[in-house]
């Protein structure tokens, strides 16, 4: 049996809430920002990058989000081409 602590449950719950928020208002920059941060906390790097880029496209004036996006891009697993 896998043990999941309460903090993990809260992070996943927050991610689900942010998904619902962007579905309700896909043009909400605040919802996309929260979603990007939630995804980053669950190690969904590619999805977090997409959410951060979407948020910045709605309003590109968020220094904290731009910093997160830079960190995510640096952390993203690089796929090497086949030899």
N, C-alpha and C positions, 0 to 999 in steps of 0.2 A: 504494500500500500504506500503510495507516495504522499508525503506530508507537504502540505502547502500552508505557509504561515499567513497570518492575517494581513501582513503588509502586502504580500503578493496578491491576495484577494482584492485589496483596496486598489492596487495599481491596475489590475485587470478591470475592476468595476469602473474606475475612472476612464479607462480607455473606451469601454463600452458606452459610457455617458457621452464622451466626446464624439464618438461615431454617430450617436443619435442626434447630437446637436448639429453636426455638419449635414446630416440628412434633412433636418428640419429647416436649416437655413444655410445652403451651400455657398452663399455669398458673404457669410459672416467671417471676417478676418479673425476675430477673437476666438471663434470656434475652431478654426484651422490651426491657430497658434496653440491652443490647449491640446488639440489632437496631436500635433507634432511632438510636443513635450511628453504626452502620454505614451506615444509610440516609442519614443526614444528610451523611456524608462522600462519598456518591455523588450528592448533589444531588437525591435523591428526597424532596423536602420534604413533600408530602402524605402519602406512605407513612410517613415518619419521624414526622410528627405523630400519625398513627394508632397507631404502635408505642409512642410515648411516652405517649400517653393510656392505652393498654392497660396499660402497665407501672405507671403511677400508679394505675390502678383496682385493681391487685392489691396495691399498697402505696404509698400516697401520701406517703411520708416520704423522698423523695430530692431534696434541694435541687439537686444538679447536673443531674438530669434535668428538674426543673421549669424551671431556667434555660435548658436546651436547648430545651424546648418553647416557652418564651416567645420565644426568638430565631427559632425556626422559624416560629412564627405571624407574627412581624414581617416575616420574609423571604418568606413565602408570596405568590405572585403573586395580586394581586386581579383578579377578573374583573368588568368593568363591565357593567351590564345594557345590552342593545341599545336604541338610541334609537328 
